[in-house]
Amino acid sequence: MPATVEVTDFEAALTRNCKIKHAVAVNSGTSALEIVARLLLNDGQVLRQGKVVAVSDYTFIATSNAIHNSGLDVCPVPCLATNYAMSPASLKAEIEARGSKNNRSIAGVFFTLPGGNIVSTLLEIAQICDTHDLPLIIDAASSIAVDFEALLRLCPNFAAIILSFNGNKVITSGAGGAILTNLDDLAEKTRTHISLHRKSNYEHFGVGENKKMPALTAALGLSQLEELDWRATARKRVFETYVKILDDSKLGRKFRFSLDESVLSPSYWIAGFIPIDEGDAEIVVKSRNLLRELNIISPPFWKPLSEQAEYSKFLESPVSGQSDVLPDYLQLPSHCGVDNEMLISKMKKFEEII
């Protein structure tokens, strides 16, 4: 069944915006991850085939869940303390260790853009995947505002890029996601799969799923995409405010901003402070409590997959070693509706009591 005009218009706008050949809109970012894992790495089979997928250890749980739901096993690869991105050295070591110890080999790599940002280490990841002929899937759920030309220069051999339009992203359609790819075959298979492998109204030639993006969701996404530049600029202004606050106050002796020199293109999705003393987790907890008193909500950030004890039974332990402890992260308001003057006033009060 062909997509509605609202969906095709939204997909066309995404291909133009992201400089990509194909954009397939689906009902959620999690569905997009799951579909790519199933079609690209598990030949459409739901039953577990004993295949292992390397995933950034520091990622949202949906990435791991989507791979599990596709009948694959997840191996969390340690991430770097400098930028929270998958460590190229750790990925290379994991691939080689599995080969030398007759463990199950890695079938593909899901690389999460940390905080939605393009980091320079992605180039090394892409080269490793190319050397070992591994599909590279980029979990760019919150990254619609990044420089996609820079992203494509770093990894021209990518298989798919995943976007989300959940309510907390730079633009939102309330729900929904998209698969971006230059692979004709993957785009065609995806469209067929999310349409239940429909041959006619009641005839089907395979096992598929109804995971198309609804027309109303696409219409909302298209209207928000037209505001992308404005939304990204407004968020950028908030980011610059935090940098100025650190430069002009004693907070700069305790914290650094969440972006570092490895970020080539920010998404302006998540803003935050990281303690300069990376082992000082107490200052983050104390700061969250103080910010709450100022009516600034700073929820804890997600934990690495490997540190979640109750979830670890679903993971395939790395054979190459464990990651360093990642510094805690103090989330701060970053959306385009932030009142900068009010923010500066509250952060000055925070500086006085921290």
C-alpha positions in Angstrom: 0.0 0.0 0.0 1.5 3.3 -1.0 2.3 5.9 1.7 0.1 8.9 2.1 1.0 12.2 0.5 1.8 13.6 4.0 4.4 10.8 4.6 6.0 11.1 1.1 6.3 14.9 1.5 7.9 14.5 4.9 10.3 11.8 3.5 11.2 14.0 0.6 11.9 16.9 2.9 14.2 14.7 5.0 16.2 13.5 2.0 16.8 17.2 1.0 17.7 18.3 4.6 19.9 15.3 5.3 21.6 15.1 1.9 20.6 11.4 1.7 19.1 9.3 -1.1 16.3 7.5 0.8 14.3 8.4 3.9 11.7 5.9 5.1 9.4 7.3 7.8 8.2 4.8 10.5 6.1 5.0 13.7 9.0 5.4 16.1 12.8 5.7 16.3 12.8 2.4 18.2 11.0 0.7 15.3 13.5 2.2 12.9 16.4 0.6 14.9 14.6 -2.7 15.1 13.7 -2.9 11.4 17.3 -2.2 10.3 18.7 -4.8 12.7 16.2 -7.3 11.5 16.5 -6.7 7.7 20.2 -5.9 7.5 21.7 -8.2 10.1 19.2 -11.1 10.7 17.8 -11.7 7.2 14.3 -10.9 8.4 14.2 -13.8 10.9 12.9 -13.2 14.4 14.4 -16.3 15.8 17.8 -15.8 17.4 20.6 -16.8 15.0 23.5 -16.5 17.4 24.7 -13.2 15.9 26.2 -10.5 18.0 25.9 -6.8 17.4 28.4 -4.3 18.9 26.6 -1.3 20.5 27.9 1.8 22.2 27.8 1.0 25.9 26.6 4.5 26.7 23.3 4.6 24.8 19.6 4.8 25.4 18.1 1.5 26.3 15.9 1.5 23.1 19.0 0.7 21.0 19.8 -2.5 22.9 16.1 -3.5 23.2 15.5 -3.1 19.4 18.4 -5.4 18.6 17.2 -8.0 21.1 13.7 -7.8 19.7 15.2 -8.5 16.3 16.6 -11.8 17.4 20.2 -10.7 17.9 22.6 -10.6 20.9 24.1 -7.3 22.2 27.7 -6.7 23.1 28.2 -3.3 24.7 31.5 -1.7 23.6 33.3 0.6 26.1 33.0 4.3 25.5 35.5 7.2 25.9 35.4 9.4 29.0 36.2 12.4 26.8 33.2 12.3 24.6 31.0 9.4 25.7 31.3 7.8 22.2 32.2 4.2 21.4 36.0 3.7 21.7 37.6 2.8 18.4 40.4 0.9 20.2 37.8 -1.1 22.2 35.8 -1.9 19.1 38.9 -3.1 17.3 40.1 -5.1 20.3 36.6 -6.7 20.6 36.5 -7.8 17.0 40.0 -9.2 17.1 39.6 -10.9 20.5 36.5 -12.6 19.3 38.2 -13.9 16.2 41.3 -15.2 18.0 39.3 -16.9 20.9 36.8 -18.5 18.6 34.0 -16.5 20.2 30.9 -15.5 18.1 32.1 -12.8 15.8 30.5 -9.3 15.5 27.9 -9.1 12.8 27.4 -5.3 12.8 28.0 -2.1 14.7 25.4 0.3 16.1 27.2 3.6 16.9 25.3 6.1 19.0 26.1 9.7 18.4 26.7 10.9 22.0 24.3 13.6 23.0 23.3 13.7 19.3 26.6 15.2 18.3 29.0 14.2 15.5 32.4 13.3 17.0 35.7 13.0 15.2 36.2 9.4 16.5 33.4 8.3 14.2 35.9 8.4 11.3 38.0 5.7 13.1 34.9 3.6 13.8 33.9 3.8 10.1 37.4 2.7 9.0 37.3 -0.3 11.4 33.9 -1.3 10.0 35.2 -0.9 6.5 38.3 -3.0 7.2 36.2 -5.9 8.7 33.3 -5.5 6.2 30.8 -4.8 9.0 27.5 -2.8 8.5 27.7 0.5 10.3 24.3 1.8 11.6 24.4 5.2 13.2 22.0 5.8 16.0 21.5 9.5 15.4 18.1 9.7 17.2 18.3 13.3 18.3 20.6 14.6 15.6 18.3 16.2 13.0 20.1 19.5 13.5 23.7 18.3 12.8 25.7 19.0 9.7 24.8 15.8 7.7 27.4 16.6 5.0 30.1 16.4 7.7 28.6 13.2 9.0 28.6 11.6 5.5 32.2 12.7 4.9 33.3 10.9 8.1 31.5 7.6 7.2 30.6 7.3 3.5 30.3 3.5 4.0 27.4 3.7 6.5 24.5 1.4 6.0 21.8 3.4 7.8 21.2 6.4 10.0 18.4 6.4 12.5 16.4 9.5 13.5 13.7 9.9 16.2 11.0 12.6 16.3 9.9 11.9 19.9 8.6 14.7 22.0 11.9 15.6 23.6 13.9 16.0 20.3 15.0 19.2 18.5 11.9 18.8 16.3 9.1 16.5 17.1 6.0 14.9 15.5 4.9 13.7 18.8 6.3 10.3 17.9 7.8 8.7 14.8 11.2 8.0 13.4 13.1 7.6 10.1 15.6 5.3 8.4 18.1 7.2 6.2 20.1 5.2 3.7 21.8 5.3 0.4 21.2 1.6 -0.1 18.3 1.0 -2.7 17.8 -2.5 -1.5 17.5 -1.6 2.2 15.0 1.2 1.4 12.9 -1.1 -0.8 12.9 -4.0 1.8 12.0 -1.5 4.6 9.0 -0.1 2.7 7.8 -3.6 1.9 8.3 -4.8 5.5 6.4 -2.0 7.1 3.5 -2.5 4.7 3.0 -6.1 5.8 4.5 -7.4 2.5 1.2 -6.5 0.9 0.5 -7.7 -2.6 -3.1 -6.6 -2.7 -5.7 -5.8 -0.1 -5.7 -9.3 1.5 -2.8 -11.0 -0.2 0.7 -11.0 1.3 4.0 -12.6 0.4 5.9 -12.5 3.6 5.8 -11.7 7.3 5.9 -8.0 7.9 4.7 -5.3 10.3 2.5 -2.3 10.2 5.0 0.3 11.3 4.4 3.0 8.8 4.3 6.6 10.0 0.7 7.9 10.3 -0.3 10.8 8.0 -1.0 13.1 10.9 2.4 12.4 12.5 4.1 13.1 9.2 2.2 16.4 8.7 3.3 17.6 12.1 6.9 16.5 11.5 6.9 18.4 8.2 5.6 21.6 9.8 8.3 21.3 12.5 11.0 20.6 9.9 10.3 23.9 8.3 11.2 25.5 11.7 14.4 23.5 12.1 16.8 26.5 11.5 14.9 28.6 14.0 14.8 25.9 16.6 18.5 25.0 16.2 19.5 28.7 16.4 17.4 29.2 19.6 19.0 26.2 21.2 22.5 27.3 20.1 21.9 30.6 21.9 21.2 28.6 25.1 24.4 26.6 24.7 26.4 29.8 24.2 24.8 31.1 27.4 26.1 28.2 29.4 29.6 28.6 28.0 29.6 32.3 28.9 28.3 31.5 32.5 31.3 29.1 32.9 33.7 31.7 31.5 32.4 34.5 33.7 31.9 32.7 37.1 33.6 30.5 39.6 31.5 27.6 38.2 34.2 27.4 35.5 36.6 26.1 38.2 34.3 23.2 38.9 32.7 22.3 35.6 33.3 22.2 31.9 30.6 22.3 29.3 29.4 19.0 27.8 30.8 19.6 24.3 34.5 19.2 23.8 37.0 19.6 21.0 36.1 16.2 19.5 32.6 17.4 18.6 32.5 18.4 14.9 28.8 19.3 14.7 26.5 19.6 17.7 22.8 18.8 17.5 21.9 21.3 20.3 19.8 18.6 21.9 21.4 18.1 25.3 23.2 20.8 27.3 25.1 20.0 30.5 28.0 20.5 32.8 30.6 17.8 33.6 32.8 18.1 36.7 36.4 19.0 35.9 37.4 16.4 38.5 35.8 13.5 36.7 35.7 11.4 39.8 33.6 14.0 41.8 30.2 12.5 41.4 29.0 14.1 44.6 29.1 17.6 43.1 26.7 16.5 40.4 24.2 15.1 42.9 24.5 18.2 45.1 24.0 20.5 42.1 20.9 18.6 41.0 19.3 19.2 44.4 20.3 22.9 44.4 18.9 23.4 40.9 15.7 21.8 41.9 15.3 24.5 44.6 15.6 27.1 41.8 13.0 25.3 39.8 15.5 23.9 37.3 14.9 20.2 36.8 18.1 18.3 36.1 17.2 14.6 35.7 20.0 12.0 36.0 21.4 10.9 32.7 21.3 7.3 31.5 23.8 4.8 32.8 26.0 2.6 30.6 24.3 -0.7 29.7 27.0 -2.7 31.4 26.4 -0.9 34.7 22.7 -1.8 34.9 22.9 -4.9 37.0 19.3 -6.0 36.4 19.7 -5.6 32.6 23.1 -7.2 32.3 21.7 -10.7 31.9 20.5 -9.7 28.5 24.0 -8.6 27.4 26.9 -10.5 25.9 29.9 -9.6 27.9 32.8 -8.1 26.0 35.9 -10.3 25.8 38.3 -7.4 25.3 37.8 -5.8 28.7 35.7 -3.2 30.4 35.4 0.6 30.0 36.7 3.4 32.2 34.2 5.0 34.5 32.4 7.8 32.7 32.0 11.1 34.4 28.6 12.0 35.7 26.6 14.6 33.7 24.5 17.5 35.0 21.7 18.0 32.5 20.5 21.6 32.0 17.5 23.1 30.1 18.3 23.3 26.4 15.0 23.6 24.5 14.3 26.5 22.2 11.7 28.0 24.6 14.2 28.7 27.3 14.1 32.3 28.6 17.8 33.3 28.5 17.5 36.2 30.9 15.6 34.0 33.4 18.2 31.3 32.9 21.1 33.6 33.6 19.4 35.0 36.7 18.8 31.5 38.1 22.3 30.3 37.3 23.8 33.3 39.1 21.8 32.2 42.2 23.1 28.7 41.7 26.7 30.0 41.6 26.1 31.7 44.9 25.0 28.6 46.7 27.0 25.8 45.1 
